Amino acid sequence: IEDLNHVVQKINKIDSGNNGDNNESSVLKEITLSGEGEWVNEGTRKHVQYGCNPNGVGISGLSYCQSSSFSNLQSETEDKVKFYGCLCWSRAQIPSQAYIEEKLIIGEAEKSIYPLQIEQSTPLRVLHRRSASSRTRHVLSMKVIRIDDHWFRLHLSTSAGTYVKEFCHGDCGRTKPSISSLLGCRVDIVELDCEGIAV
């Protein structure tokens, strides 16, 4: 944990421009795998097949189009609302459905905390290919379903460009607030499905 905190502090210094002699590559080289971390132990799962193609995903009906078609597709990207389904694991025990709803949906003010404004720094997983920046995004709505003492499912809608994985696990404090910070414990996301896009 101390090594991870050290790396995160150095990366956060780069984000704020106070990096001195450090750069992203030297910081990332400091990340070592100790093998001491806990991994989510997911039970055996049956193969899930979507669609009717026995070989997996198939594509049909492709045709050539003008390059302006892509521009039109991207023109309203920031205005889109995306819907996601997530399977998550919590290190702390979740005693009941009411408990997790109170922590994630209702909050201390005893009313829904959504839409929820979140601040996200460029995630560690993409920092090698994207510039370090911070941006504001919104989680518009969320429904939570407790599965057992450690597993739960989320259904949420977000503004386009939200890093949903990082919203779940917190990305070492680089997304605030996060599911992890709201629950007050480590959270891992095991599955992420885009369930729809509203333009």
N, C-alpha and C positions, 0 to 999 in steps of 0.2 A: 504494500500500500504506500509506503514512504517513497519508493522509487517512482510509482505512478504519480503521486502528488508532485514530486520534483519535476517530472516531465511536463505535467499539465501547467505548472507555474511557469516553466520556461516558454511553453507554447503561448500562454496567455501574455507573456511579456512581448513576444513577437507580434501578437495581435495588436497590442497597444503601442507598438513602435519603440519600446524600451528594450531592444534586444541586445545592445552592445555588440560583442563579437559573435554572438550566436546566430545561427540561421536555422531554417526549418530542417535541413538535412542532418545537421549535427544533433539537433534535438531528437529527431526520430531515430537516429542511430543508438540513442541511449535507452530506447525501449527494449527490454530483454524479456524473454519468456522464462519465468522461473519454474513453471510447471506446478506451482503451489495453489493456483486459483481453483475455485469450485466451478464446475460446469453443470449446466442443466442436464439432468439425466432423463431424456425423453424415452418413454416406452416404445416398443415396436409399433409401427403404424402401417396400416394397409395402404397399398398404392392407390392414389386418387387419380382418376383420369377424367379430364374435362373434354367435352365434345365427343364426336363419334369416330375420329380417326384412330384406328388401332395402333398406328405407329407414333402417336403423340400429336404434336401441334402441326397443323397443315395450313397452307395459304392458298387461296384461289381467287380468281377474278381480279388479278393485278393488271394495271394498264399504265401507260405513260401519261404524265401530266406536266403542266407548266410549272416552272420553279416558283411562280407566285402563289401556287396552291399551298406550299409550305409556309410562306410568309403569312398567308391568311389564317392558317392553322395556329400559328404562334402568336398572332396579333392580340388575342384576348387571354393569353396565358395567365396573367396576374389576376384576372377577374373570375377565374374558374374556381369551383368548389369541388374538392375531391373527397370521396368516401372510402374509408379503409376498415378492414377487419384485422385484428391483431390477437395472437395467442401469446400471453405473457406469463412469466414465472416470477414470484416474489420470494425473496429470502425469508422475510418475516411471515409468520402464520396469518392467514386471513380467516378469522373466526366465523364470519357470517356475511351474507349478502348485504345486510344493513350496514355493517361495518365498512365494507369497501365502498359502498355508495356514499356514505358520510364522508369518507376520506377523499374520494375522487370526484364526486358530483356536487354534493351539497356544500362542503366547506364549513368554516367556522361561523359564517354569517347566517347559517341555516336557510340559505336559498341557493339556487344553482349558480355556480361560478362561471358558467358559459354564456356568451363567448369569452374565451380565456385568451388574453394576450400573452405571448411568449417571446423571449429574446433568445435567438440562436446564433452562436458563433459558428464559423465554418467547421463542420465535423472533423474529428481526427482522421476518420476513414477516407476523406476526400481532400485533406489538407495538402497532399502531395501534388494535386492537379488543379486546385482552386486557390485563389488568393484569400488570405485571411481577412474576414470581415464579420460584422455583426448585423443582424437584421431582425425586424419585428414580423411575426406571423401570428395567425389566430387559429385556435381550435374552436370551431363554431358550436359543436355539440358532441356529446359522448354518452354512450350507454355501456355499462359494465355488467358482466355476468360472471359470478363466482363459479368455478368448476369444482375445486376442492380447496384444501388448506393452503396450497401454494400456487395454484393455477387459476387464471382468469382470462376472459376474452373481452376485448374492447371493440366497439363499433363507433367510429368517430368521423366527423366531417371537419375538414381543415381548408384554410386558404391555400391556393396553389403555391408550391415552393417550400412547404413545411417539411422539414426532415422528421418523419414520423418515428423512425427507429430511435433517433436521438431524443425525441420527446418522451419515449418510453423509458430508456435507460439513463438519460441525463447527460451522457457523453462527458463524464468526469466533471460535471458542473458547468459545462459549456452551453447547456440549454436550461433556461430558468423561466418558470417552474417546469418540472417534468413529473411523469408518473412516479418515478423513483423518489423525488423530493416530496411529493404530496403524500406518499405512503411512508416516507421516512426510513426506507431500506433499499437495498439493492434490488433492481428489477431487470430481468432479461427479456428480450422479445425473441420468440422462437419462430413465429410465422407472421408474415405481413402480406395481405391481399388488398389490391385496389379493387373496390367493389362498385365503383361508379364515378362518373365525372359529370358535373352540371355546369353548363356554359351560361 
